[in-house]
């Protein structure tokens, strides 16, 4: 019984935690703002295209030219058709990611023997914008650095910025609508609504503007955001230039909480050995010798704790010991290895540790100072604002005339030391262009674009003749294969042709969701009535277990990237029925044992044991079906199979563990002896 009591406590605690996450969004938004509640509020169910509304685009991949190229090729470098389709798919994924769509669905499909790529964009309203971005020609282009400005390009962009500002300044202008609808030729506009910042954290370009504005007012001028920096795809820092139109939504005085983490300042003596992490080549002692030397250093420190710095200078293999006595300055949790951290944070100021072993060797640690965690609350002005951001950073590249029509193929080869590199080859025409280009750009970069997306920008080290070149870098094999595939995709003429488009309104999706939820609630009510009326107390426990089942399902949907669709809802509802089916098998077996005169505890144990084989086999066969549907079905079928499979696994857990724990809580009570509450008529 103690085991079941502990199990009940664990179940209730877990259910409470998951229940808070699973609360309706409207309820969670009423929670006060802090780090924990903001994390909870951010957990939401991601709705699919059929529930949220959006756009579905169906593209056919025209492979005639690619097939003809392989048939006519006199080389052994034919490009597999599946690799071409994979390359096109990867390019479309990069484009869709630029649209900022939450959990887009992009997948291949075979229609009447033709290869198609289906793009589902939930939440996107403008089908023309989506088509313009997704459906661009996938062309390989080589670009060189631009050394001069393009006045016409800059004038066009600024004209768009100024006209947008004029619209935003009009009385009763809908700032959000203007921001969502504004367009530029290069798609460099982003609308961001209800951003919030404390005054001390305001961006520099807003520091003197927002405090002077009234609520719901658009600033009269374009705000210059030049000089901002961002990290590029390769980790390099890039300067960007922006123009912004800003509207102050509201300003208010709020409590700002500043938290300082707990930190420790420590010195240490490190005795390394050959083979330890980051051990210098000059360290040749064995691990046993290092341990003996560490013990010698520890004795020297313990005999005179004030002599720690000089002992560190003499014994330590850490460069920090030289001139600093092994001082590591302040550090917080997570900065050191766990063993080192546990020892340092577990001592008081002035404490000296025993020998601590880490992957770096043996340490002796002395804590010299501590900084306690603190939390300070102060009043500060808070500003909520919306902005329309225009990226005015000029395109740093210009065409060279070299493109996919003069490109033969790319493949992955290896350097003499075995690192991956990408080998590229041009046609005779392309070889001449490439030779002139590399001669002119020696010491500069050549940018490689596929479908308008920058995929690589290698530096030219020398003039390259013959039309053969290699792209080197710190490539992993996967990255090298991806780059070669991108180049081949852009070089081969495999256009994508839009063959179908569907615009699903948000209203239609909302109605479908409402009807589905209503149908599910009606089913649950009917199920509850049946279980309680027929199985009495046992039925009540089954419904409680079902509530926990539903909580777990919603928790998983809100904390994972699973996209909920109508088919998924159908899978969940079906799995609910299976969850109750397992309980019914258990209850019927339990009632049989009760009718034979066994006590309640023995009846439950035997009932579960006898029902388990039936539950296991039926659910196993259903899971096998789900796996088959997942591997061979389309996206709709996969959504159904995934949610049904998850539901089956959770239903087995709740039926076997949760329901059993609930039942054992009444063992020995009057309820366990009441024929009425148990729904049986035992012989007198």
C-alpha positions as CSV (number, residue, x, y, z in Angstrom):
1,X,0.0,0.0,0.0
2,X,2.9,2.4,0.7
3,X,4.2,1.8,-2.8
4,X,0.8,2.7,-4.3
5,X,0.5,5.8,-2.0
6,X,3.8,7.0,-3.2
7,X,2.7,6.3,-6.8
8,X,-0.4,8.3,-6.3
9,X,1.6,11.3,-5.0
10,X,3.9,11.1,-8.0
11,X,1.0,10.9,-10.4
12,X,-0.8,13.9,-8.9
13,X,2.4,16.0,-8.9
14,X,3.1,15.1,-12.5
15,X,-0.5,15.7,-13.5
16,X,-0.5,19.1,-11.7
17,X,2.7,20.2,-13.5
18,X,1.4,19.1,-16.9
19,X,-2.0,20.5,-16.2
20,X,-0.6,24.0,-15.7
21,X,1.1,23.7,-19.1
22,X,-2.1,22.3,-20.7
23,X,-4.3,25.2,-19.4
24,X,-6.2,27.1,-22.1
25,X,-4.1,30.0,-23.5
26,X,-6.7,32.5,-22.4
27,X,-6.3,31.3,-18.7
28,X,-2.5,31.3,-18.9
29,X,-2.3,34.9,-20.2
30,X,-3.8,36.1,-16.9
31,X,-0.7,34.8,-15.0
32,X,1.7,37.4,-13.7
33,X,4.8,38.0,-15.8
34,X,8.0,36.3,-14.6
35,X,10.6,33.9,-16.1
36,X,8.6,30.8,-15.2
37,X,5.1,32.0,-16.2
38,X,6.4,33.5,-19.5
39,X,7.9,30.1,-20.3
40,X,4.5,28.5,-19.6
41,X,2.6,31.1,-21.7
42,X,4.9,30.4,-24.6
43,X,3.9,26.7,-24.8
44,X,1.1,26.5,-27.3
45,X,-0.4,23.9,-29.7
46,X,0.9,24.4,-33.2
47,X,-2.1,24.1,-35.5
48,X,-1.8,22.7,-39.0
49,X,-3.0,24.1,-42.3
50,X,-6.5,22.6,-42.0
51,X,-7.1,24.1,-38.6
52,X,-5.3,27.4,-38.7
53,X,-5.9,28.2,-42.4
54,X,-3.2,29.1,-44.9
55,X,-1.9,28.1,-48.3
56,X,-1.1,24.9,-50.0
57,X,1.0,25.0,-53.1
58,X,1.5,22.0,-55.4
59,X,4.7,22.1,-57.6
60,X,5.6,19.6,-60.3
61,X,9.3,19.0,-60.8
62,X,10.0,19.0,-64.5
63,X,12.8,16.4,-64.9
64,X,12.9,16.0,-68.7
65,X,16.1,18.0,-69.2
66,X,17.8,16.3,-66.2
67,X,16.9,12.8,-67.5
68,X,18.1,13.7,-71.0
69,X,21.3,15.0,-69.6
70,X,22.0,11.8,-67.9
71,X,21.2,9.8,-71.0
72,X,23.4,11.9,-73.2
73,X,26.3,12.2,-70.7
74,X,29.6,10.6,-71.6
75,X,30.9,10.9,-68.1
76,X,30.4,8.8,-65.0
77,X,29.1,11.8,-63.1
78,X,25.4,11.4,-63.7
79,X,23.3,13.1,-61.1
80,X,20.7,10.8,-59.5
81,X,17.1,11.9,-60.0
82,X,16.4,11.4,-56.3
83,X,19.3,13.8,-55.5
84,X,17.9,16.4,-57.8
85,X,14.5,16.2,-56.1
86,X,16.1,16.3,-52.7
87,X,18.1,19.4,-53.7
88,X,14.9,21.2,-55.0
89,X,13.2,20.3,-51.7
90,X,16.1,21.7,-49.6
91,X,16.0,24.9,-51.7
92,X,12.3,25.3,-51.1
93,X,12.7,24.7,-47.4
94,X,15.3,27.6,-47.2
95,X,12.9,29.9,-49.0
96,X,9.9,29.0,-46.8
97,X,12.0,29.5,-43.7
98,X,12.6,33.1,-44.9
99,X,8.8,33.7,-44.8
100,X,8.8,33.2,-41.1
101,X,6.1,30.4,-41.2
102,X,5.6,28.4,-38.0
103,X,6.2,24.7,-38.6
104,X,5.8,24.6,-42.5
105,X,5.1,21.2,-44.0
106,X,7.1,20.5,-47.2
107,X,7.1,17.0,-48.6
108,X,7.3,15.1,-51.9
109,X,4.4,13.3,-53.6
110,X,4.1,11.1,-56.7
111,X,1.0,12.0,-58.8
112,X,0.3,9.8,-61.9
113,X,4.0,8.9,-62.1
114,X,5.2,12.5,-61.8
115,X,7.2,13.9,-58.9
116,X,5.6,16.7,-57.0
117,X,6.6,18.8,-54.0
118,X,3.7,20.0,-51.7
119,X,4.3,23.2,-49.7
120,X,1.8,23.9,-46.8
121,X,2.1,27.3,-45.2
122,X,-0.2,27.6,-42.1
123,X,-1.1,31.2,-41.2
124,X,0.0,32.8,-44.5
125,X,-2.7,35.0,-46.0
126,X,-1.1,36.4,-49.1
127,X,-1.0,33.6,-51.7
128,X,0.7,35.8,-54.3
129,X,3.6,36.7,-51.9
130,X,4.1,33.0,-51.1
131,X,4.1,32.0,-54.8
132,X,6.6,34.8,-55.6
133,X,9.0,33.6,-52.9
134,X,8.6,29.9,-53.1
135,X,8.3,29.5,-56.9
136,X,11.4,31.4,-58.1
137,X,13.6,29.6,-60.6
138,X,16.2,27.5,-59.0
139,X,19.3,28.8,-60.9
140,X,23.0,28.5,-60.1
141,X,24.8,31.9,-60.2
142,X,28.3,33.0,-59.4
143,X,28.6,36.6,-58.1
144,X,31.5,38.9,-57.3
145,X,31.8,41.7,-54.7
146,X,30.1,44.9,-55.6
147,X,32.4,47.9,-55.4
148,X,30.0,50.7,-56.3
149,X,26.5,51.8,-55.1
150,X,23.4,51.4,-57.2
151,X,21.6,54.8,-56.9
152,X,18.5,53.5,-58.7
153,X,18.2,50.6,-56.2
154,X,18.6,52.9,-53.2
155,X,16.1,55.4,-54.6
156,X,13.5,52.7,-55.2
157,X,13.9,51.4,-51.7
158,X,13.7,54.8,-50.0
159,X,10.7,55.7,-52.1
160,X,8.9,52.6,-50.7
161,X,10.0,53.6,-47.1
162,X,8.7,57.2,-47.4
163,X,5.4,56.2,-49.0
164,X,4.8,53.7,-46.2
165,X,5.5,56.4,-43.6
166,X,3.0,58.7,-45.3
167,X,0.3,56.0,-45.0
168,X,1.1,55.3,-41.4
169,X,0.8,59.0,-40.4
170,X,-2.7,59.3,-41.9
171,X,-5.5,59.7,-39.3
172,X,-7.1,56.4,-38.3
173,X,-4.4,54.4,-40.2
174,X,-4.3,50.7,-39.4
175,X,-0.5,50.4,-38.6
176,X,-0.6,46.6,-38.4
177,X,-2.3,46.2,-41.8
178,X,0.1,48.6,-43.4
179,X,3.1,46.7,-41.9
180,X,1.8,43.3,-43.0
181,X,1.0,44.4,-46.5
182,X,4.0,46.6,-47.4
183,X,6.2,45.1,-50.1
184,X,9.6,45.6,-51.6
185,X,11.3,44.0,-54.6
186,X,13.7,42.1,-52.5
187,X,11.4,41.2,-49.6
188,X,13.4,43.1,-47.0
189,X,10.5,44.3,-44.9
190,X,9.4,42.9,-41.6
191,X,6.5,44.0,-39.4
192,X,6.9,43.3,-35.6
193,X,4.0,44.0,-33.3
194,X,3.9,44.7,-29.6
195,X,7.5,44.5,-28.7
196,X,8.3,45.6,-25.2
197,X,11.4,47.0,-23.6
198,X,12.4,48.8,-20.4
199,X,13.9,52.2,-20.8
200,X,17.4,51.1,-19.9
201,X,17.3,48.4,-22.6
202,X,15.8,50.4,-25.4
203,X,17.7,50.2,-28.7
204,X,19.9,53.3,-29.2
205,X,17.8,54.5,-32.2
206,X,14.7,54.6,-30.0
207,X,16.2,55.9,-26.7
208,X,15.3,59.6,-27.4
209,X,12.2,58.9,-29.5
210,X,9.8,56.7,-27.6
211,X,9.9,58.7,-24.3
212,X,8.7,61.7,-26.3
213,X,5.7,60.0,-28.0
214,X,2.2,59.8,-26.9
215,X,0.4,56.4,-26.8
216,X,-0.9,55.2,-30.2
217,X,1.2,57.7,-32.1
218,X,3.5,57.1,-35.1
219,X,6.8,58.9,-35.0
220,X,6.9,61.6,-37.7
221,X,10.2,60.5,-39.4
222,X,11.9,57.4,-40.5
223,X,14.3,56.2,-37.8
224,X,17.8,55.3,-38.9
225,X,19.0,52.0,-37.5
226,X,22.3,51.8,-39.4
227,X,25.3,50.4,-37.5
228,X,23.4,47.4,-36.1
229,X,25.2,44.1,-36.1
230,X,24.1,40.5,-36.5
231,X,25.8,37.1,-36.7
232,X,26.1,35.8,-40.2
233,X,25.5,32.1,-41.2
234,X,29.2,31.3,-40.7
235,X,29.3,32.9,-37.3
236,X,30.9,36.2,-38.6
237,X,29.6,39.5,-37.4
238,X,28.0,41.6,-40.1
239,X,26.9,45.2,-40.1
240,X,23.4,45.9,-41.3
241,X,21.6,49.1,-42.2
242,X,17.9,49.6,-41.5
243,X,15.1,52.2,-41.7
244,X,12.3,51.9,-39.2
245,X,8.8,53.3,-38.8
246,X,7.7,53.0,-35.2
247,X,4.4,53.4,-33.3
248,X,4.3,53.7,-29.5
249,X,1.4,51.5,-28.3
250,X,1.7,52.4,-24.6
251,X,4.2,53.5,-21.9
252,X,3.9,52.6,-18.2
253,X,6.0,52.3,-15.0
254,X,6.7,48.7,-14.1
255,X,8.7,46.8,-11.6
256,X,12.0,45.6,-13.2
257,X,13.6,42.6,-11.6
258,X,17.4,42.2,-12.0
259,X,18.8,38.9,-10.9
260,X,22.5,38.2,-10.1
261,X,23.5,34.5,-10.1
262,X,25.6,32.9,-7.4
263,X,29.3,33.0,-8.2
264,X,32.5,31.7,-6.6
265,X,36.0,32.9,-6.9
266,X,38.6,30.2,-6.6
267,X,42.2,29.3,-7.1
268,X,43.4,25.9,-8.1
269,X,46.4,23.7,-8.6
270,X,46.2,21.4,-11.6
271,X,48.4,18.3,-11.9
272,X,47.9,16.9,-15.4
273,X,49.1,13.7,-16.9
274,X,49.8,12.4,-20.4
275,X,46.4,11.8,-22.2
276,X,44.4,14.2,-20.0
277,X,42.3,16.8,-21.8
278,X,44.3,19.9,-22.9
279,X,47.4,18.5,-21.3
280,X,50.5,20.2,-22.8
281,X,52.8,18.0,-24.9
282,X,55.5,18.5,-22.3
283,X,53.4,16.6,-19.7
284,X,54.7,13.0,-19.8
285,X,53.9,11.8,-16.3
286,X,51.5,8.9,-15.8
287,X,48.1,9.1,-14.1
288,X,49.6,7.4,-11.0
289,X,52.5,9.8,-11.0
290,X,50.1,12.8,-11.3
291,X,48.1,11.5,-8.3
292,X,51.2,11.2,-6.2
293,X,52.3,14.7,-7.1
294,X,48.9,16.1,-6.3
295,X,49.1,14.4,-2.8
296,X,52.5,16.1,-2.3
297,X,51.1,19.5,-3.3
298,X,48.0,19.0,-1.0
299,X,50.3,18.3,2.0
300,X,52.3,21.5,1.2
301,X,49.1,23.5,1.2
302,X,47.6,21.9,4.3
303,X,50.7,22.6,6.3
304,X,50.5,26.4,5.4
305,X,47.1,27.4,3.8
306,X,48.5,31.0,3.3
307,X,51.1,29.6,1.0
308,X,48.6,28.4,-1.7
309,X,49.7,30.8,-4.4
310,X,53.4,29.9,-4.1
311,X,52.5,26.1,-4.2
312,X,50.4,26.7,-7.3
313,X,53.4,28.5,-8.9
314,X,55.6,25.5,-8.2
315,X,53.3,22.6,-8.9
316,X,50.4,23.6,-11.2
317,X,50.3,22.7,-14.9
318,X,47.7,25.3,-15.6
319,X,49.1,28.4,-17.3
320,X,46.8,30.6,-15.1
321,X,49.0,29.6,-12.1
322,X,51.9,31.7,-13.5
323,X,51.9,35.1,-12.0
324,X,48.3,34.7,-10.5
325,X,48.7,31.9,-8.1
326,X,46.2,29.7,-9.9
327,X,43.4,32.4,-9.6
328,X,40.4,31.6,-11.8
329,X,38.4,34.8,-10.9
330,X,34.6,34.6,-10.4
331,X,32.6,31.9,-12.2
332,X,29.0,30.8,-12.1
333,X,27.4,27.4,-12.2
334,X,27.9,25.6,-15.5
335,X,31.3,27.2,-16.3
336,X,33.4,24.3,-14.9
337,X,33.2,20.5,-14.9
338,X,30.6,19.1,-12.5
339,X,33.1,17.7,-10.1
340,X,35.1,20.9,-9.9
341,X,31.9,23.0,-9.5
342,X,30.5,20.8,-6.8
343,X,33.7,21.1,-4.8
344,X,34.0,24.9,-5.2
345,X,30.4,25.7,-4.5
346,X,30.3,23.3,-1.5
347,X,33.0,25.1,0.4
348,X,33.1,28.3,2.5
349,X,35.5,31.1,1.9
350,X,39.1,30.0,2.7
351,X,38.2,26.3,2.4
352,X,40.6,24.0,0.7
353,X,39.4,20.9,-1.0
354,X,40.7,17.4,-1.1
355,X,42.1,16.1,-4.4
356,X,39.4,16.5,-7.1
357,X,39.6,14.5,-10.3
358,X,38.3,15.8,-13.6
359,X,39.1,14.9,-17.3
360,X,41.9,17.6,-17.1
361,X,43.8,15.9,-14.2
362,X,43.9,16.3,-10.4
363,X,42.8,19.6,-8.8
364,X,43.3,21.2,-5.4
365,X,40.8,24.0,-5.0
366,X,40.8,27.0,-2.6
367,X,37.7,29.3,-2.4
368,X,38.8,32.9,-2.0
369,X,35.5,34.7,-2.3
370,X,31.8,34.2,-2.9
371,X,29.0,36.3,-4.5
372,X,25.5,35.3,-3.3
373,X,22.6,35.2,-5.7
374,X,20.5,38.4,-5.4
375,X,17.3,39.8,-6.8
376,X,16.7,43.6,-7.1
377,X,13.4,45.1,-8.0
378,X,13.2,48.7,-9.1
379,X,10.7,51.0,-10.9
380,X,11.4,51.7,-14.6
381,X,9.5,53.0,-17.6
382,X,8.3,50.3,-19.9
383,X,7.5,50.9,-23.6
384,X,5.3,48.7,-25.8
385,X,5.7,49.5,-29.5
386,X,5.2,48.2,-33.0
387,X,7.6,48.8,-35.9
388,X,8.0,48.3,-39.6
389,X,11.6,47.4,-40.4
390,X,13.2,47.9,-43.8
391,X,16.6,46.3,-44.3
392,X,18.4,48.8,-46.5
393,X,21.8,47.0,-46.5
394,X,22.9,47.1,-50.1
395,X,23.4,43.8,-51.9
396,X,27.1,43.2,-51.7
397,X,27.2,41.1,-54.8
398,X,26.8,41.6,-58.6
399,X,26.5,39.1,-61.5
400,X,29.6,37.8,-63.3
401,X,27.9,36.2,-66.3
402,X,28.9,32.7,-65.0
403,X,25.9,30.5,-64.1
404,X,24.5,27.0,-64.2
405,X,24.5,26.8,-68.0
406,X,28.3,26.7,-68.0
407,X,28.6,24.3,-65.0
408,X,29.0,20.5,-65.4
409,X,28.9,19.0,-61.9
410,X,30.1,19.1,-58.3
411,X,31.2,16.1,-56.3
412,X,32.8,15.4,-52.9
413,X,36.5,14.5,-52.8
414,X,39.1,14.4,-50.1
415,X,42.3,16.2,-49.4
416,X,45.6,14.4,-48.8
417,X,44.9,14.4,-45.1
418,X,41.4,13.0,-45.6
419,X,39.2,16.1,-45.0
420,X,36.1,16.5,-47.3
421,X,36.2,19.1,-50.1
422,X,33.9,19.9,-53.0
423,X,35.3,19.6,-56.5
424,X,33.6,21.5,-59.3
425,X,33.9,21.4,-63.1
426,X,32.8,23.8,-65.8
427,X,32.2,23.4,-69.5
428,X,34.8,24.8,-71.9
429,X,32.9,28.1,-72.1
430,X,32.6,28.2,-68.3
431,X,36.3,27.4,-67.9
432,X,37.3,30.5,-69.9
433,X,34.9,32.7,-67.9
434,X,36.1,31.2,-64.6
435,X,39.7,31.7,-65.5
436,X,39.2,35.4,-66.1
437,X,37.1,35.7,-63.0
438,X,39.6,34.1,-60.7
439,X,42.5,36.1,-62.2
440,X,40.5,39.3,-61.4
441,X,39.3,38.3,-58.0
442,X,42.5,36.7,-56.5
443,X,42.4,37.4,-52.8
444,X,38.6,38.2,-52.9
445,X,35.5,36.1,-52.6
446,X,33.2,34.5,-55.2
447,X,29.7,34.1,-54.0
448,X,27.7,31.1,-55.1
449,X,23.9,31.4,-55.2
450,X,21.3,28.7,-55.8
451,X,17.8,30.0,-56.4
452,X,18.7,33.4,-55.0
453,X,20.1,32.0,-51.7
454,X,23.8,32.3,-50.8
455,X,25.2,28.8,-50.3
456,X,28.9,29.5,-50.2
457,X,31.4,32.3,-50.6
458,X,34.9,30.8,-51.0
459,X,38.0,33.0,-51.3
460,X,40.0,32.8,-54.5
461,X,43.6,31.9,-53.7
462,X,45.0,32.0,-57.3
463,X,44.1,32.1,-61.0
464,X,42.4,28.8,-61.9
465,X,42.7,27.3,-65.4
466,X,41.2,24.3,-67.0
467,X,37.7,24.6,-65.6
468,X,38.4,22.5,-62.5
469,X,38.5,23.8,-59.0
470,X,38.0,22.7,-55.4
471,X,36.2,24.5,-52.5
472,X,37.9,23.8,-49.2
473,X,37.0,24.7,-45.7
474,X,36.2,23.2,-42.4
475,X,33.6,20.9,-44.0
476,X,32.0,18.0,-42.3
477,X,31.1,15.2,-44.8
478,X,27.4,16.1,-44.4
479,X,28.0,19.8,-45.2
480,X,30.2,19.0,-48.2
481,X,27.5,16.6,-49.6
482,X,24.9,19.3,-49.1
483,X,26.9,21.9,-50.9
484,X,27.6,19.6,-53.8
485,X,24.0,18.7,-54.0
486,X,23.0,22.4,-54.0
487,X,25.4,23.2,-56.8
488,X,24.1,20.3,-58.9
489,X,20.5,21.2,-58.2
490,X,21.1,24.8,-59.5
491,X,23.0,23.7,-62.5
492,X,20.5,21.2,-63.8
493,X,17.5,22.5,-65.6
494,X,14.7,21.0,-63.3
495,X,12.1,23.8,-63.1
496,X,9.2,23.6,-60.6
497,X,5.8,24.2,-62.2
498,X,2.8,25.3,-60.0
499,X,0.1,22.8,-60.8
500,X,-2.3,23.6,-57.9
501,X,-3.0,26.1,-55.2
502,X,-5.5,26.1,-52.3
503,X,-6.2,29.0,-50.0
504,X,-7.8,27.7,-46.8
505,X,-9.4,30.5,-44.8
506,X,-8.7,30.8,-41.1
507,X,-12.5,30.8,-40.5
508,X,-12.9,27.4,-42.2
509,X,-10.1,26.0,-40.1
510,X,-11.5,27.6,-36.9
511,X,-14.9,26.1,-37.6
512,X,-13.4,22.7,-38.2
513,X,-11.5,22.9,-34.9
514,X,-14.6,24.0,-33.0
515,X,-16.8,21.2,-34.5
516,X,-14.1,18.6,-33.7
517,X,-13.7,19.8,-30.1
518,X,-17.5,19.9,-29.7
519,X,-17.8,16.3,-31.1
520,X,-15.0,15.2,-28.8
521,X,-16.7,16.8,-25.7
522,X,-20.0,15.1,-26.5
523,X,-18.3,11.8,-26.9
524,X,-16.5,12.2,-23.5
525,X,-19.8,13.1,-21.8
526,X,-21.5,10.1,-23.2
527,X,-18.5,7.9,-22.3
528,X,-18.5,9.3,-18.7
529,X,-22.2,8.6,-18.2
530,X,-21.8,5.0,-19.4
531,X,-18.7,4.2,-17.3
532,X,-20.1,5.8,-14.1
533,X,-23.6,4.2,-14.5
534,X,-22.3,0.7,-15.4
535,X,-19.1,0.4,-13.5
536,X,-19.9,2.8,-10.6
537,X,-16.7,3.5,-8.5
538,X,-14.5,1.7,-11.0
539,X,-15.9,3.9,-13.8
540,X,-15.1,7.1,-11.8
541,X,-11.5,6.0,-11.5
542,X,-11.4,5.2,-15.3
543,X,-12.7,8.8,-16.0
544,X,-10.1,10.3,-13.7
545,X,-7.4,8.3,-15.5
546,X,-8.8,9.5,-18.8
547,X,-8.5,13.1,-17.6
548,X,-4.9,12.5,-16.8
549,X,-4.5,10.9,-20.3
550,X,-6.0,14.0,-21.9
551,X,-3.7,16.3,-19.9
552,X,-0.6,14.3,-21.0
553,X,-1.7,14.6,-24.7
554,X,-2.2,18.3,-24.5
555,X,1.1,18.7,-22.6
556,X,2.9,16.8,-25.4
557,X,1.3,18.9,-28.1
558,X,2.3,22.1,-26.3
559,X,5.9,21.2,-25.6
560,X,6.9,19.5,-28.8
561,X,6.9,20.6,-32.5
562,X,4.1,18.2,-33.4
563,X,1.6,20.0,-35.7
564,X,-2.0,19.3,-34.8
565,X,-4.4,18.6,-37.8
566,X,-7.9,17.3,-38.2
567,X,-6.6,13.8,-38.9
568,X,-4.5,14.1,-35.7
569,X,-7.6,15.0,-33.7
570,X,-9.3,11.9,-35.1
571,X,-6.4,9.8,-34.0
572,X,-6.6,11.2,-30.5
573,X,-10.3,10.6,-30.2
574,X,-9.9,7.0,-31.5
575,X,-7.1,6.4,-28.9
576,X,-9.4,7.7,-26.1
577,X,-11.8,4.9,-27.1
578,X,-9.0,2.4,-26.9
579,X,-7.9,3.7,-23.5
580,X,-11.4,3.1,-22.1
581,X,-11.5,-0.3,-23.9
582,X,-8.4,-1.3,-21.8
583,X,-10.2,-0.3,-18.6
584,X,-13.3,-2.2,-19.5
585,X,-11.2,-5.4,-20.0
586,X,-9.6,-4.9,-16.6
587,X,-12.9,-4.1,-14.8
588,X,-14.6,-7.1,-16.3
589,X,-11.8,-9.4,-15.2
590,X,-11.9,-7.8,-11.7
591,X,-15.6,-8.2,-11.4
592,X,-15.3,-11.9,-12.3
593,X,-12.8,-12.4,-9.5
594,X,-15.1,-10.5,-7.1
595,X,-18.0,-12.8,-8.0
596,X,-15.8,-15.8,-7.2
597,X,-15.6,-14.4,-3.6
598,X,-12.0,-13.0,-3.6
599,X,-11.3,-9.8,-1.7
600,X,-10.9,-6.5,-3.5
601,X,-7.1,-6.3,-3.5
602,X,-6.7,-9.9,-4.8
603,X,-9.4,-9.3,-7.5
604,X,-7.7,-6.1,-8.8
605,X,-4.3,-7.9,-9.0
606,X,-5.7,-10.9,-10.8
607,X,-7.9,-8.8,-13.0
608,X,-4.9,-6.8,-14.2
609,X,-2.8,-9.9,-14.8
610,X,-5.5,-11.6,-16.8
611,X,-6.4,-8.6,-18.9
612,X,-2.8,-7.6,-19.6
613,X,-2.2,-10.1,-22.5
614,X,-5.4,-9.0,-24.3
615,X,-4.5,-5.3,-23.9
616,X,-0.9,-5.9,-24.9
617,X,-1.7,-7.8,-28.1
618,X,-4.5,-5.5,-29.3
619,X,-2.4,-2.4,-28.7
620,X,0.7,-3.9,-30.3
621,X,-1.2,-4.7,-33.5
622,X,-2.6,-1.2,-33.5
623,X,0.9,0.3,-33.1
624,X,2.2,-1.9,-36.0
625,X,-0.6,-0.5,-38.1
626,X,0.4,3.1,-37.1
627,X,4.1,2.4,-38.1
628,X,2.9,1.1,-41.5
629,X,0.7,4.1,-42.1
630,X,3.5,6.5,-41.0
631,X,6.1,5.0,-43.5
632,X,3.7,4.6,-46.5
633,X,1.0,7.3,-46.0
634,X,0.9,10.9,-47.1
635,X,1.1,13.8,-44.7
636,X,-2.6,13.5,-43.6
637,X,-2.3,9.8,-42.9
638,X,1.0,10.4,-41.1
639,X,-0.7,12.9,-38.8
640,X,-3.4,10.4,-38.0
641,X,-0.9,7.6,-37.4
642,X,1.4,9.7,-35.2
643,X,-1.3,10.9,-32.9
644,X,-3.0,7.5,-32.7
645,X,0.4,5.9,-31.9
646,X,1.1,8.4,-29.2
647,X,-2.4,8.1,-27.8
648,X,-2.1,4.3,-27.7
649,X,1.2,4.4,-25.7
650,X,-0.2,6.9,-23.2
651,X,-3.5,5.0,-22.9
652,X,-1.6,1.9,-22.0
653,X,0.3,3.8,-19.3
654,X,-2.8,5.3,-17.8
655,X,-4.8,2.1,-17.9
656,X,-2.1,-0.1,-16.4
657,X,-0.5,2.3,-14.0
658,X,-2.8,5.3,-13.2
659,X,-6.1,3.3,-13.0
660,X,-4.4,0.6,-10.9
661,X,-3.0,3.2,-8.5
662,X,-6.4,4.8,-8.1
663,X,-8.1,1.5,-7.4
664,X,-5.6,0.5,-4.7
665,X,-6.3,3.7,-2.8
666,X,-9.6,2.4,-1.7
667,X,-8.3,-1.1,-0.7
668,X,-9.6,-1.9,2.8
669,X,-12.2,0.9,2.9
670,X,-16.0,0.5,2.9
671,X,-16.1,1.4,-0.8
672,X,-14.0,-1.7,-1.6
673,X,-16.6,-3.9,0.1
674,X,-19.7,-2.2,-1.3
675,X,-21.4,-4.3,-4.1
676,X,-23.3,-1.2,-5.2
677,X,-20.2,1.0,-5.7
678,X,-18.3,-1.8,-7.4
679,X,-21.3,-2.7,-9.7
680,X,-21.4,-6.4,-8.7
681,X,-23.7,-8.8,-6.9
682,X,-21.5,-11.1,-4.9
683,X,-22.9,-14.3,-3.4
684,X,-23.8,-13.9,0.3
